[in-house]
Amino acid sequence: MSRHGRAILGGSFNPPHIGHLRLAVEAHEALNGLIDGVDLTPCALPPHKAAGNLLPFGLRAAMLEAAVSDLPFLRCNRLESRREGIAYTWDMLTACRAALPGTDFYFLLGAPDFALLPTWFRGLELPSLCHFVVAPRGGMAENEFVATVVRLWPDAEERPSLLPRGRCLALPGGGRAYFLPLPCLNVSASDIRERWLNGRSVAYLVPRTVLRLLDGARAVAADRWQTME
């Protein structure tokens, strides 16, 4: 039975690709009984990327909506389009909690980003807003995950995991950090952009519905992506 939870997968989705979608599907299955679905939440102005190099928010959101249209447990959340300024995760999760009071939020992220939480705005305070679900992108093993958690939060304590696999640690602030050994597809948005700009096929790297929208906005996408380093 669902506990009225939502998983959140944030990112620039520039463009959305099968790595994003497969992670969302795998997380939904692993969190079965804890969540009602997964929100893919595109950033409007991420703090670590140049906004001028991103596709327009509306196009990125439309591509996500097209990609998940036949999967009712996935949805694109356009929350960021209604906020101004840099899209900090702290602010996004605060807004999610205000919109859905009483909901447990499970924030999905890869192991490299999890290790960098001290560099995020109020990153080490995020357990007061959500639980973490950490996928081993980059090859992080379970023992490395535990060591990272203890390094970031020395008072963390191991707990039985509510998930079918992986480890769980209780964090200061009330949240928990789950290690979830999901299959990882080594798909890169930067590689997709380079292939698309050079006229190479990106078939099976992005859904066909996404590719149709991308090709339909060729002039805009080429203008934005040509300037990326």
Backbone as CSV, one residue per row, in Angstrom:
resi,resn,N_x,N_y,N_z,CA_x,CA_y,CA_z,C_x,C_y,C_z
1,MET,0.854,-1.202,0.000,0.000,0.000,0.000,0.880,1.239,0.000
2,SER,0.536,2.212,-0.832,1.351,3.414,-0.940,1.295,4.246,0.331
3,ARG,2.408,4.859,0.689,2.469,5.741,1.844,2.416,7.203,1.415
4,HIS,1.823,7.457,0.277,1.693,8.820,-0.234,3.060,9.481,-0.364
5,GLY,3.938,8.814,-1.070,5.254,9.359,-1.352,5.394,9.653,-2.833
6,ARG,6.340,10.530,-3.130,6.715,10.818,-4.508,8.232,10.769,-4.602
7,ALA,8.724,10.163,-5.665,10.147,10.250,-5.966,10.358,11.422,-6.908
8,ILE,11.499,12.076,-6.782,11.822,13.238,-7.611,13.161,13.006,-8.287
9,LEU,13.161,13.137,-9.591,14.400,13.087,-10.372,14.553,14.436,-11.056
10,GLY,15.457,15.247,-10.530,15.681,16.569,-11.092,16.832,16.557,-12.081
11,GLY,16.908,17.603,-12.866,17.998,17.725,-13.816,17.689,18.748,-14.877
12,SER,18.644,18.994,-15.744,18.412,19.939,-16.829,17.653,19.278,-17.976
13,PHE,17.815,17.957,-18.157,17.134,17.218,-19.232,17.342,17.931,-20.576
14,ASN,18.620,18.049,-20.925,19.027,18.873,-22.062,19.827,18.046,-23.084
15,PRO,19.186,17.036,-23.726,17.762,16.692,-23.720,17.469,15.507,-22.791
16,PRO,16.186,15.171,-22.593,15.845,13.940,-21.881,16.326,12.734,-22.695
17,HIS,16.826,11.706,-22.005,17.302,10.528,-22.729,16.937,9.257,-21.967
18,ILE,17.291,8.123,-22.539,16.851,6.858,-21.973,17.481,6.584,-20.610
19,GLY,18.643,7.163,-20.332,19.237,7.002,-19.011,18.349,7.590,-17.930
20,HIS,17.819,8.803,-18.183,16.894,9.428,-17.238,15.654,8.550,-17.040
21,LEU,15.082,8.120,-18.149,13.813,7.406,-18.104,13.963,6.040,-17.461
22,ARG,15.059,5.349,-17.786,15.247,4.024,-17.206,15.479,4.120,-15.710
23,LEU,16.216,5.134,-15.252,16.414,5.335,-13.819,15.078,5.566,-13.128
24,ALA,14.210,6.370,-13.734,12.904,6.644,-13.139,12.066,5.374,-13.050
25,VAL,12.089,4.563,-14.087,11.324,3.312,-14.079,11.867,2.358,-13.018
26,GLU,13.184,2.202,-12.972,13.788,1.302,-11.991,13.491,1.769,-10.569
27,ALA,13.572,3.062,-10.335,13.303,3.590,-8.997,11.849,3.372,-8.610
28,HIS,10.936,3.559,-9.551,9.518,3.334,-9.250,9.286,1.888,-8.816
29,GLU,9.915,0.946,-9.504,9.741,-0.455,-9.143,10.375,-0.764,-7.786
30,ALA,11.549,-0.206,-7.524,12.241,-0.474,-6.265,11.516,0.149,-5.076
31,LEU,10.879,1.279,-5.297,10.177,1.998,-4.224,8.700,1.634,-4.167
32,ASN,8.328,0.556,-4.816,6.938,0.123,-4.847,6.390,0.003,-3.430
33,GLY,5.231,0.619,-3.183,4.644,0.615,-1.861,4.987,1.840,-1.045
34,LEU,6.038,2.567,-1.455,6.433,3.783,-0.743,6.032,5.041,-1.494
35,ILE,5.871,4.938,-2.810,5.574,6.122,-3.623,4.401,5.850,-4.553
36,ASP,3.772,6.937,-4.975,2.706,6.864,-5.971,3.255,7.012,-7.388
37,GLY,4.452,7.558,-7.523,5.028,7.764,-8.839,6.287,8.586,-8.745
38,VAL,6.824,8.910,-9.910,8.095,9.648,-10.001,7.859,10.932,-10.783
39,ASP,8.294,12.046,-10.213,8.255,13.340,-10.890,9.614,13.632,-11.505
40,LEU,9.659,13.789,-12.821,10.865,14.265,-13.491,10.750,15.782,-13.554
41,THR,11.647,16.474,-12.882,11.501,17.908,-12.631,12.632,18.684,-13.294
42,PRO,12.380,19.260,-14.471,13.437,20.022,-15.142,13.735,21.338,-14.424
43,CYS,15.006,21.683,-14.329,15.421,22.954,-13.741,15.189,24.085,-14.736
44,ALA,14.783,25.216,-14.217,14.667,26.398,-15.065,16.025,27.066,-15.236
45,LEU,16.742,27.272,-14.121,18.051,27.929,-14.152,18.961,27.218,-13.157
46,PRO,19.582,26.099,-13.558,20.432,25.358,-12.624,21.658,26.163,-12.231
47,PRO,22.107,26.032,-10.970,23.234,26.854,-10.505,24.566,26.495,-11.128
48,HIS,24.705,25.292,-11.703,26.006,24.824,-12.177,26.129,24.835,-13.690
49,LYS,25.136,25.383,-14.409,25.207,25.380,-15.871,24.790,26.747,-16.410
50,ALA,25.338,27.092,-17.565,24.993,28.367,-18.188,23.610,28.274,-18.816
51,ALA,22.702,29.160,-18.403,21.320,29.096,-18.873,21.223,29.273,-20.376
52,GLY,22.123,30.082,-20.968,22.048,30.333,-22.397,22.302,29.106,-23.244
53,ASN,22.909,28.067,-22.659,23.204,26.846,-23.396,22.113,25.790,-23.256
54,LEU,21.132,26.054,-22.417,20.030,25.120,-22.250,18.957,25.369,-23.298
55,LEU,18.300,24.300,-23.719,17.095,24.484,-24.518,16.064,25.225,-23.682
56,PRO,15.147,25.952,-24.308,14.116,26.651,-23.533,13.374,25.686,-22.609
57,PHE,12.993,26.187,-21.453,12.333,25.326,-20.472,11.114,24.641,-21.070
58,GLY,10.300,25.382,-21.805,9.087,24.805,-22.362,9.359,23.641,-23.286
59,LEU,10.446,23.720,-24.066,10.789,22.628,-24.970,11.269,21.417,-24.194
60,ARG,12.107,21.639,-23.190,12.587,20.507,-22.395,11.430,19.816,-21.673
61,ALA,10.509,20.611,-21.123,9.353,20.031,-20.441,8.452,19.287,-21.430
62,ALA,8.249,19.848,-22.600,7.412,19.182,-23.607,8.023,17.855,-24.036
63,MET,9.346,17.803,-24.169,10.003,16.553,-24.534,9.835,15.509,-23.436
64,LEU,9.941,15.939,-22.179,9.726,15.009,-21.078,8.293,14.493,-21.070
65,GLU,7.333,15.387,-21.256,5.930,14.979,-21.257,5.654,13.980,-22.373
66,ALA,6.258,14.204,-23.527,6.086,13.263,-24.637,6.727,11.921,-24.309
67,ALA,7.883,11.957,-23.653,8.620,10.726,-23.353,7.881,9.834,-22.373
68,VAL,7.138,10.435,-21.433,6.486,9.637,-20.381,4.987,9.492,-20.605
69,SER,4.504,9.901,-21.758,3.052,9.949,-21.983,2.379,8.590,-21.854
70,ASP,3.111,7.502,-22.095,2.494,6.178,-22.008,2.866,5.444,-20.719
71,LEU,3.451,6.160,-19.756,3.819,5.580,-18.466,3.126,6.376,-17.364
72,PRO,1.965,5.943,-16.875,1.174,6.754,-15.953,1.839,7.016,-14.612
73,PHE,2.842,6.217,-14.240,3.510,6.429,-12.960,4.652,7.435,-13.058
74,LEU,4.942,7.934,-14.264,5.930,8.998,-14.450,5.226,10.258,-14.920
75,ARG,5.717,11.397,-14.453,5.151,12.655,-14.928,6.223,13.731,-14.923
76,CYS,6.039,14.693,-15.805,6.896,15.879,-15.805,6.289,16.910,-14.875
77,ASN,7.079,17.402,-13.950,6.639,18.424,-13.003,7.220,19.768,-13.445
78,ARG,6.350,20.701,-13.835,6.785,22.007,-14.333,6.932,23.050,-13.225
79,LEU,7.107,22.597,-12.002,7.201,23.501,-10.859,8.203,24.626,-11.082
80,GLU,9.371,24.308,-11.656,10.435,25.295,-11.786,10.059,26.450,-12.708
81,SER,9.107,26.236,-13.597,8.721,27.311,-14.516,8.030,28.456,-13.785
82,ARG,7.542,28.192,-12.579,6.802,29.210,-11.828,7.681,29.949,-10.817
83,ARG,8.982,29.613,-10.795,9.868,30.257,-9.835,10.926,31.068,-10.561
84,GLU,11.390,32.121,-9.915,12.410,32.983,-10.503,13.757,32.721,-9.830
85,GLY,14.809,33.012,-10.552,16.148,32.887,-9.988,16.715,31.492,-10.154
86,ILE,17.868,31.271,-9.517,18.579,30.000,-9.621,17.761,28.890,-8.975
87,ALA,17.763,27.726,-9.607,16.948,26.592,-9.169,17.726,25.735,-8.169
88,TYR,17.709,26.140,-6.920,18.352,25.335,-5.887,17.439,24.180,-5.482
89,THR,18.033,23.022,-5.241,17.247,21.856,-4.827,16.498,22.135,-3.534
90,TRP,17.122,22.859,-2.625,16.452,23.198,-1.362,15.124,23.912,-1.627
91,ASP,15.137,24.896,-2.512,13.928,25.657,-2.800,12.890,24.791,-3.512
92,MET,13.344,23.936,-4.423,12.425,23.073,-5.150,11.708,22.115,-4.203
93,LEU,12.471,21.485,-3.292,11.860,20.547,-2.360,10.950,21.253,-1.359
94,THR,11.316,22.458,-0.959,10.451,23.235,-0.080,9.120,23.513,-0.759
95,ALA,9.167,23.868,-2.036,7.935,24.119,-2.788,7.119,22.841,-2.955
96,CYS,7.778,21.719,-3.174,7.067,20.446,-3.303,6.344,20.095,-2.006
97,ARG,7.003,20.299,-0.893,6.369,19.991,0.392,5.193,20.906,0.671
98,ALA,5.290,22.163,0.239,4.172,23.080,0.423,2.986,22.689,-0.452
99,ALA,3.284,22.198,-1.658,2.213,21.815,-2.585,1.556,20.502,-2.196
100,LEU,2.320,19.599,-1.578,1.797,18.274,-1.216,2.137,17.979,0.244
101,PRO,1.489,18.669,1.184,1.802,18.434,2.596,1.484,16.991,2.992
102,GLY,2.316,16.452,3.864,2.123,15.082,4.315,2.714,14.039,3.396
103,THR,3.357,14.471,2.315,3.962,13.544,1.366,5.426,13.309,1.724
104,ASP,5.868,12.055,1.628,7.282,11.734,1.787,7.960,11.837,0.423
105,PHE,9.028,12.601,0.345,9.738,12.778,-0.919,11.052,12.005,-0.903
106,TYR,11.298,11.306,-2.005,12.504,10.519,-2.193,13.263,11.125,-3.366
107,PHE,14.394,11.729,-3.064,15.167,12.454,-4.067,16.196,11.520,-4.680
108,LEU,16.085,11.308,-5.988,16.971,10.394,-6.698,18.209,11.138,-7.184
109,LEU,19.369,10.561,-6.980,20.591,11.167,-7.498,21.677,10.107,-7.619
110,GLY,22.639,10.388,-8.484,23.753,9.484,-8.674,24.797,9.658,-7.592
111,ALA,25.629,8.643,-7.429,26.644,8.664,-6.383,27.585,9.869,-6.475
112,PRO,28.052,10.287,-7.673,28.947,11.452,-7.713,28.298,12.717,-7.167
113,ASP,27.028,12.952,-7.512,26.338,14.136,-7.000,26.118,14.028,-5.491
114,PHE,25.803,12.837,-5.017,25.593,12.646,-3.584,26.852,13.027,-2.798
115,ALA,28.001,12.640,-3.301,29.259,12.956,-2.614,29.549,14.449,-2.595
116,LEU,28.944,15.198,-3.534,29.186,16.636,-3.639,28.155,17.476,-2.893
117,LEU,27.293,16.862,-2.112,26.242,17.618,-1.419,26.770,18.780,-0.572
118,PRO,27.957,18.691,0.036,28.435,19.847,0.804,28.613,21.106,-0.037
119,THR,28.740,20.965,-1.362,28.904,22.131,-2.231,27.562,22.698,-2.681
120,TRP,26.468,22.014,-2.392,25.137,22.477,-2.777,24.634,23.515,-1.774
121,PHE,23.726,24.342,-2.212,23.076,25.297,-1.313,22.268,24.522,-0.267
122,ARG,22.682,24.634,1.001,22.045,23.961,2.133,21.968,22.454,1.896
123,GLY,22.972,21.930,1.199,22.945,20.528,0.814,22.872,19.561,1.981
124,LEU,23.609,19.832,3.054,23.618,18.916,4.184,22.375,19.058,5.053
125,GLU,21.529,20.052,4.759,20.258,20.203,5.473,19.094,19.537,4.741
126,LEU,19.344,19.037,3.551,18.266,18.463,2.747,17.547,17.289,3.419
127,PRO,18.200,16.509,4.315,17.447,15.433,4.971,16.254,15.909,5.798
128,SER,16.162,17.192,6.065,14.967,17.700,6.741,13.790,17.832,5.775
129,LEU,14.072,17.705,4.478,13.029,17.847,3.460,12.738,16.559,2.707
130,CYS,13.690,15.625,2.685,13.517,14.459,1.826,14.378,13.302,2.304
131,HIS,14.128,12.147,1.708,15.032,11.017,1.778,15.869,11.016,0.498
132,PHE,17.061,10.461,0.571,17.900,10.289,-0.620,17.811,8.850,-1.101
133,VAL,17.752,8.678,-2.403,17.904,7.361,-3.017,19.075,7.476,-3.977
134,VAL,20.172,6.822,-3.639,21.443,7.009,-4.336,21.705,5.813,-5.249
135,ALA,21.827,6.092,-6.543,22.160,5.063,-7.516,23.674,5.041,-7.722
136,PRO,24.273,3.877,-7.898,25.740,3.769,-7.932,26.361,4.175,-9.250
137,ARG,25.929,5.269,-9.816,26.567,5.761,-11.029,28.005,6.144,-10.705
138,GLY,28.929,5.699,-11.528,30.332,5.958,-11.253,31.015,4.830,-10.509
139,GLY,30.258,3.758,-10.217,30.879,2.579,-9.636,30.962,2.554,-8.125
140,MET,30.223,3.409,-7.410,30.276,3.395,-5.951,29.737,2.070,-5.415
141,ALA,30.475,1.444,-4.514,30.041,0.217,-3.863,29.319,0.560,-2.556
142,GLU,28.654,-0.447,-1.972,27.882,-0.196,-0.759,28.754,0.325,0.375
143,ASN,29.927,-0.239,0.554,30.787,0.211,1.650,31.249,1.648,1.429
144,GLU,31.459,2.052,0.174,31.824,3.440,-0.127,30.658,4.373,0.166
145,PHE,29.456,3.912,-0.142,28.259,4.702,0.175,28.170,4.957,1.673
146,VAL,28.313,3.901,2.460,28.237,4.065,3.922,29.322,5.018,4.407
147,ALA,30.537,4.880,3.888,31.632,5.760,4.299,31.343,7.208,3.921
148,THR,30.727,7.427,2.761,30.388,8.786,2.329,29.335,9.384,3.241
149,VAL,28.316,8.600,3.579,27.263,9.098,4.470,27.856,9.504,5.810
150,VAL,28.692,8.663,6.375,29.279,8.953,7.689,30.220,10.154,7.613
151,ARG,30.886,10.323,6.484,31.746,11.502,6.326,30.920,12.779,6.297
152,LEU,29.773,12.728,5.622,28.934,13.926,5.504,28.127,14.183,6.774
153,TRP,27.646,13.101,7.402,26.837,13.217,8.621,27.394,12.232,9.647
154,PRO,28.353,12.630,10.470,28.994,11.707,11.416,28.018,11.030,12.374
155,ASP,26.840,11.617,12.590,25.861,11.022,13.513,24.906,10.059,12.819
156,ALA,25.099,9.793,11.534,24.214,8.874,10.815,24.290,7.474,11.422
157,GLU,23.145,6.788,11.408,23.071,5.446,11.987,22.396,4.497,10.999
158,GLU,22.948,3.311,10.863,22.390,2.343,9.931,21.045,1.823,10.449
159,ARG,20.134,1.630,9.512,18.798,1.134,9.804,18.434,0.041,8.802
160,PRO,17.465,-0.817,9.136,16.976,-1.779,8.139,16.382,-1.031,6.952
161,SER,16.689,-1.484,5.762,16.203,-0.794,4.567,14.784,-1.216,4.247
162,LEU,13.970,-0.253,3.845,12.611,-0.538,3.394,12.589,-0.984,1.935
163,LEU,13.737,-0.904,1.278,13.836,-1.289,-0.121,14.295,-2.747,-0.224
164,PRO,14.027,-3.388,-1.350,14.367,-4.803,-1.467,15.860,-5.086,-1.488
165,ARG,16.665,-4.091,-1.833,18.113,-4.262,-1.894,18.781,-3.020,-1.337
166,GLY,20.062,-3.145,-0.993,20.832,-1.970,-0.621,20.803,-1.661,0.862
167,ARG,21.490,-0.600,1.231,21.679,-0.181,2.620,20.872,1.071,2.912
168,CYS,20.666,1.335,4.210,19.909,2.512,4.636,20.537,3.080,5.888
169,LEU,20.693,4.420,5.911,21.193,5.098,7.097,20.272,6.258,7.438
170,ALA,19.959,6.384,8.732,19.155,7.508,9.226,20.050,8.728,9.384
171,LEU,19.552,9.887,8.926,20.342,11.104,8.894,19.774,12.144,9.852
172,PRO,20.605,13.062,10.319,20.086,14.185,11.105,19.072,14.971,10.286
173,GLY,17.989,15.343,10.915,16.942,16.075,10.204,15.735,15.218,9.879
174,GLY,15.883,13.895,10.020,14.733,13.016,9.832,14.748,12.191,8.562
175,GLY,15.532,12.592,7.570,15.574,11.839,6.327,16.476,10.624,6.426
176,ARG,16.376,9.789,5.411,17.221,8.610,5.331,17.929,8.576,3.986
177,ALA,19.065,7.923,3.959,19.817,7.748,2.723,19.801,6.272,2.365
178,TYR,19.246,5.969,1.203,19.161,4.599,0.717,20.151,4.402,-0.420
179,PHE,20.892,3.328,-0.351,21.730,2.931,-1.471,20.955,1.906,-2.277
180,LEU,20.765,2.182,-3.560,19.952,1.320,-4.394,20.771,0.874,-5.596
181,PRO,21.248,-0.368,-5.611,22.100,-0.830,-6.712,21.302,-1.092,-7.987
182,LEU,20.955,-0.003,-8.668,20.190,-0.093,-9.900,21.116,-0.282,-11.096
183,PRO,20.615,-0.920,-12.155,21.393,-0.954,-13.396,21.639,0.468,-13.905
184,CYS,22.812,0.726,-14.399,23.173,2.064,-14.864,23.440,2.044,-16.357
185,LEU,22.700,2.878,-17.096,22.956,3.035,-18.520,23.914,4.203,-18.697
186,ASN,25.047,3.949,-19.299,26.074,4.978,-19.457,25.737,5.851,-20.672
187,VAL,24.724,6.706,-20.480,24.259,7.591,-21.546,24.545,9.027,-21.122
188,SER,25.119,9.798,-22.017,25.528,11.165,-21.709,24.758,12.163,-22.568
189,ALA,24.148,13.156,-21.927,23.450,14.195,-22.682,24.420,14.970,-23.564
190,SER,25.646,15.196,-23.088,26.617,15.939,-23.902,26.994,15.145,-25.153
191,ASP,27.104,13.832,-25.023,27.400,12.992,-26.184,26.240,13.024,-27.179
192,ILE,25.012,12.996,-26.667,23.838,13.064,-27.538,23.810,14.393,-28.283
193,ARG,24.096,15.479,-27.576,24.108,16.788,-28.229,25.148,16.832,-29.351
194,GLU,26.329,16.301,-29.067,27.392,16.307,-30.079,26.996,15.476,-31.299
195,ARG,26.448,14.307,-31.059,26.014,13.462,-32.174,24.939,14.171,-33.004
196,TRP,23.968,14.740,-32.340,22.851,15.384,-33.045,23.351,16.577,-33.860
197,LEU,24.230,17.381,-33.277,24.766,18.539,-33.989,25.578,18.123,-35.211
198,ASN,26.224,16.962,-35.141,27.057,16.491,-36.244,26.292,15.625,-37.237
199,GLY,24.977,15.568,-37.070,24.169,14.823,-38.015,24.228,13.319,-37.850
200,ARG,24.727,12.850,-36.717,24.783,11.413,-36.463,23.486,10.947,-35.809
201,SER,23.210,9.667,-35.892,21.973,9.124,-35.348,22.010,9.088,-33.824
202,VAL,20.902,9.476,-33.210,20.727,9.311,-31.770,19.579,8.345,-31.489
203,ALA,19.274,7.515,-32.471,18.235,6.507,-32.301,18.568,5.604,-31.117
204,TYR,17.560,5.335,-30.293,17.653,4.490,-29.102,18.429,5.144,-27.959
205,LEU,18.903,6.358,-28.158,19.471,7.125,-27.050,18.439,8.077,-26.470
206,VAL,17.529,8.545,-27.317,16.381,9.333,-26.885,15.131,8.689,-27.479
207,PRO,13.979,8.801,-26.810,12.751,8.250,-27.380,12.402,8.948,-28.700
208,ARG,11.674,8.247,-29.559,11.298,8.825,-30.844,10.475,10.093,-30.666
209,THR,9.612,10.118,-29.644,8.786,11.304,-29.418,9.644,12.515,-29.084
210,VAL,10.728,12.287,-28.346,11.654,13.367,-28.016,12.394,13.829,-29.264
211,LEU,12.838,12.888,-30.058,13.593,13.234,-31.261,12.741,14.040,-32.245
212,ARG,11.466,13.715,-32.352,10.590,14.470,-33.251,10.492,15.931,-32.812
213,LEU,10.333,16.159,-31.514,10.263,17.533,-31.014,11.598,18.242,-31.186
214,LEU,12.680,17.522,-30.949,14.014,18.106,-31.086,14.282,18.505,-32.535
215,ASP,13.972,17.620,-33.464,14.177,17.933,-34.875,13.262,19.065,-35.325
216,GLY,12.071,19.144,-34.724,11.145,20.223,-35.071,11.605,21.580,-34.582
217,ALA,12.478,21.584,-33.592,13.031,22.840,-33.064,14.510,22.943,-33.403
218,ARG,14.884,22.464,-34.573,16.289,22.349,-34.952,17.033,23.678,-34.860
219,ALA,16.438,24.753,-35.345,17.143,26.037,-35.356,17.452,26.500,-33.935
220,VAL,16.469,26.356,-33.040,16.662,26.781,-31.653,17.713,25.912,-30.972
221,ALA,17.589,24.587,-31.147,18.525,23.674,-30.493,19.948,23.875,-31.002
222,ALA,20.099,24.020,-32.309,21.438,24.214,-32.852,22.052,25.507,-32.340
223,ASP,21.264,26.552,-32.234,21.768,27.840,-31.741,22.229,27.730,-30.290
224,ARG,21.441,27.053,-29.463,21.796,26.921,-28.041,23.004,25.991,-27.852
225,TRP,22.989,24.870,-28.539,23.997,23.856,-28.279,25.336,24.138,-28.964
226,GLN,25.335,24.908,-30.036,26.597,25.219,-30.716,27.539,25.993,-29.799
227,THR,26.982,26.703,-28.830,27.800,27.534,-27.954,28.317,26.787,-26.738
228,MET,27.921,25.519,-26.559,28.329,24.777,-25.379,29.778,24.333,-25.516
229,GLU,30.466,24.344,-24.398,31.863,23.904,-24.398,31.925,22.381,-24.399
